[in-house]
Each structure stands twice: as C-alpha cells, then as structure tokens.
Amino acid sequence: MPGNNQQSSRTAAKPAGSTGAPGQSTRKPGKTVFFGLRENVPRRVYVGAGVIFIAAILIVWELITRFGMVRPLFLPAPVEIIKEGFRQIQEGILVADASVSVYRIVMGWFFATVLAVPIGILMGNFKLFEGLLEPFIDIVRYMPVVALIPLSILWAGIGDFQKFLILFIGTFFQQVLMVMDNVKNVPMNLIRVGQTLGLTRLEILRSIVMPASFPRLWDTFRITIGWTWTYLVVAELVAAENGLGRRIMDAQRYLATDTIIFGILFIGLLGLITDYIFKITGRLMFKWAQTN
C-alpha cells in the first residue's frame, strides 16, 4: 500500500546507528566516548585523569632533580619539599601561619562581598547605577594592587585592617561586575510576570531576581574567593609578623627555595579546598539549577 511504501522509504533514509529524537546523543548504549563534545565520562576516568597528570608532573620533577639537570637551589626535589612541610608541622609553624592567613582571607573576601552584592544588583537592574558606577569601577580594577600598598599603609596602618584592605581592593571591583552580569542573566520574561502580578520593584528583586540568580552568584563567590587567595602574598608583603605570605617573603631573603615552594603549594592547596567547599555546597543547595 502507498502508506506502507512511504513509511519504508522514511525508515531506509534514516542514518545508520541513529536512534531517538533529534538533538539527542546517538552513541550506542554502553559505549563510552572519551572525546565527545560535552559527553560525560565514567567518574573513575574523570578523577583518574587528574591524578595521573599530577603524578606525571611529580615524576618528571623528581627525575630532573635526581639527575642533576637543575641545581637544588633553584628547584629542590619533591622529597625536600615534603620534609620542609613536616618540619613546619612539627614546630607548629604551619598551623599558626595558616590560621592567620585564612582569617585574613575570609575577612577581606567577606567585606568585599557584603558591598559588591548590593551594588552589583543595583547596577544589573537599573541603568542609572550602571552608568554612574561602571566607568569608575572599570578604571580602578585595572590598577595594580601592589602599587597601592604604600597608600594602604598610610590609610589603614600596618595591622590586619591594612591586609583586609589589600584583599578587598583585589577582589571587590571585579566581583561587582560579575554580580551585575549574574543578575542581568535573569530572563526579562520573569520580571514581566512579576510586573503583571502587581509586584513592586523591591518585591521583584527579592522574590524573582535574587532566587533566579543565586546559582550564578554562588559560582561568582567561588571564583572571587580564589582571587582573594592570589592576593595573600601581596597583602602580607609589608609589616606582617606572621602568615603564609610572610613566611614566603622571609624565605626569599635566605634563598630557602624549599620553604618558598612549599608555601606556594600549600596556599594552592588551601585555595583548592575552599573551591571544593563552595562547589559541593552549591550542588547541594541548587540541585534544581544543575543541567547534568
């Protein structure tokens, strides 16, 4: 019959191996595609790839130092870095420095975030505030933070508040613009719905814009606290009696390369832990916003 012939021709024209609706993945069940665009891979492969890459770097590092290709003064062996870490732990140096640095990081980032969020929300929703503040913020965010250390000492002294100020400057101006972009990404249709329901501007911001932008805001917090970690050594560069950054600067005077490298790696580890805390917390709080 004609209908059957048309159905057969459509079936024959269908590409081999193609199943499901258009836009869906066409790979066969049970087959893993490691280089598919945005395709998931098994968890053990995902984690194992990162572990293998780090292990490869350590092996190459060890071989370079073991065969004398680089002098220990310039690049100590990984074993020496580990020994330096154990020494600092045994003497209580590491815990004391880390606790002070973490306190400064949290406070500097907290002050920046408390101000950046409301200002970014205003700039993202009201063109007047965007036009008023964005040119100034764009200028300041390109200024080198290191150059502001002498002024920060004049303004805030040499105590912890001066460290907070440096961390604040290094984080705040970038964070404001990211928050502004976060709230701008809330679909205008949602705002129109609130206006149709008779909500005031404050109610729309509180009940629609903020909940819809929370997942992106949380990612912004995760990224900006990482930036704050990168400014730690700068904040503790002058007039600091303790802290991880201070320890690195003191080691530079005596060419204690093992102490310098250990301090840098330990700061990176603390930053990674902070990043994962935000990442895991975000997944738990915003399951509804996850796409995969």
N, C-alpha and C positions, 0 to 999 in steps of 0.2 A: 504494500500500500504506500501511497505517497508520503504519509506521515512517518511511516517506519523508515523509508529511504532518507528523509531529511534528518531523522534522529541518528541514523547510522553515519551519515556524512559528517555531522557535528562531532560524533564520537571519534571518527577517524582523524578529524582535523585537530583534535586535542593533542598537545605536545606530549611526548612520551615521558612518563615519570611525573606528570603534573597532576596534582590532586588538590582538592579544596577550593575555596573561593579565591578570587583574585586578591593579591596583596598578602596572602598567607605564605608561610615558608613551604617550599616544595621539596625539601630534603626528606629522604625516606626515614621512617621511624627507626630508632636505634642507631642511626648513623650520626657520628659527631663531626661537625665541620669546624676545624680549628681557626680557619681564616675567613669564615663567613661574615659578611657585614652585619655587625650588631647581633651576631648569633651567640648564645650562651655556650660556655664550655663547662665540663664537669668541675665541681668545686676543687677536687684534688689536683686537677691540672692547673686551675687558676692560682691556687696557693703555691703549688709546687714550682710553677714558673718563676715566681718572685723569689722563692728560697734558693732555687738553683742559680739565679742571676747573682744574688748577693754572695753565695758560696763561691761562684766563679771569680768574682772580684777579689775576695779574700785569698783565694788560691794564687791568683796572679800576683797580688800584693806580696804574699809570703815568698813566692819564688823570686821576685825582683830583689827583695831584701836578702834572702838566703844566699843568692849567688853574687851578692855584692854589686849589683848593677846601679844601686843608689846608696849613697852613704847614709848610715843611721841618723846622722844629724839632720838630714833633710827628710827622711822617711823611715821612722822606726818600724820594726817588724810588728805584725798584729799581736804577737805574744807579749811584746813590751808594752803595747797599749793596754792589754788586759791586766798585766801586772800593775801598771800605774793606777788602773781603776780599783783593783783590790787594795792597793796601798791607801788610796783616799777613803775607801770604805772603812778599813781597819782603824784609821786615825780619826774618823768622824768628820773629815773634811767635806766629803761629798754630800752627806745629808745636810750639813749646815749650809753649804753654798746653794744646794738645790732648793731648800726650803725658802731661803731669802729670795732667790730668783723667781720661783713660782709665785710667791706673794707679790712681787713687783709686776710680773706679767699679768696676773689676774686683775690687780687694781688698775693698771694702765689701760688694759683692754676694757674693763668694766666702765671706767669713766668715759672712754671713747664711745662705747656702745650706748650708754644712757643718753648721751647727747645726739649721737648720729641717727638713732632710730626715729625720734620725733621730727628732727629736721629733714631727714630723708623722706619721711611720709608727707610732710608739707610740700616739699619740692616735687614729689612724684604726683601729687594730686592738684596742686594749684600752680599754674604757670607763673603767677606773680612772684611766688617764692623761688621758683626755679630761675627766673630771670634775675632776681635780686641777688641770690647767693652763689649760683653756679660759676660765674666768672671769677669771683674771689677764691672759691674752693679749687678751681682748676689751676689758678696761679700758685697757691700755697702747696698743693700736693706734688708739684714738681721741684720744690725747693729741697736741697739736700739736708737731711736731718742732722748729719754730723756738723754742718756749719752752724747749726742753731745751739750747739752745746754751750758756748760761752754766754749767749743770751739767756739760756735756761738757767745757768748758774746765777746770773745777775737777778733774774726774776724770782727764782724759787730756792736759792741757796744750794747747799751741797747734800742735803738729806734725801730721804726716799721720795719726797714730793718732786724733786728735780728728775728722778728716774721715771716717775709716773708721767711727768710732762713730756719727756722724750718719747716714751712709748705711746702716749696719747697722740702726739703730733704725727708719729709714723703710721698710725692706724686710722685716726678719725676721718681725715679728709677723703681717703679712698673709700672708707666704709659708708660715708654719707651718700656718695654717688651710687654705690652698689644697692643701698637700701632704696634710693629713688628709683632705680631700674626695676627692683623687685616689685614695688607697688604699681609701677607703670604697666607691668605684665598682667595685672588683673584685668580680665576681659571687660570692656566697656559695657557689654550687654548686662553683666551682673549689676553694675551701677545703675543702669537704666531701669532694671527691675526694682531696685530699691527706691528710686525716684517715683516710679509708678505706684508703689505701695504707700507713698507719702512719707518715707523716712527722711529725717533731717540729714544734713551733711555729716554731722557728728555721728549719727546712728549708722549711716552708710559706711563711714570709716571704721567704726567699731565692730559692726556686725557683718560686713561684707568684705571690705578691702583687707582688713587685717587677717581674718581667718584664711582668706584665699591666698594671701602672700606669705603665710607662716612658713611653709616648707622652704621656699626660696630664701626667706630671711634667715632660717636656721643654717642653710648652706653658706650664706654670707658670714654668719657668726663663725662658722668653722674655718672659713678661709681667712678671715681677718685676724683671728687669734693666732693663726700660723704666721701672718705677717708680724705680729707683735713679738713672737719668738725671735724673728730675724733681727729685730732691733735691740735685743737684750744686751749684746756686747757693746753696742753704741751707748746704751743707757748707763752701763756700768763702767764706761771708759774712764771717767774722771771722778775723783773724790769718792770712790766706793771702797769700803773696807772689806767687803765680802761679796759673794755671789759667783756664779759660774763664769760670767763675763770678766769679772775682776781677776779670777784665777787664770784665765787665758792670757790676759794682758800682763800679769806678773810673770808668767812662764815665758813670755816673749823676751823679756829682759835677759833671762838666763839661758836662752836658746833651748829650753826644755820642750823639745818637739813632741815627746810622748804625752806630756801634760796638755799641750795645745790641741793635739789631735783627739785625745780622749775627751777633752771638754767640748770640742765641736761636735763629736759623735754623740755625746750624752745629751747635749742640747737638742740635737736632731731626734734622738730617741724620745725625749720628753715631749717634743712637738708632735711626734707621731702618735704617742699615747693620747695626747689632747685631741688630735684629729679623729682618732677612732672613737673616743668618748662621745664627741659630737655626732659622728656618723651613725653609731649604733643607737644613740638616744633619738636621733632624727627618724631612723627607721621605725622605732617603736612608737613614737608619737604621731607620725604622719604616714601610717600604712595606707591610708586612702589615696595618698598622692603618688605612690610608687607605680611605675609603669611596667616593671618587670621583676 
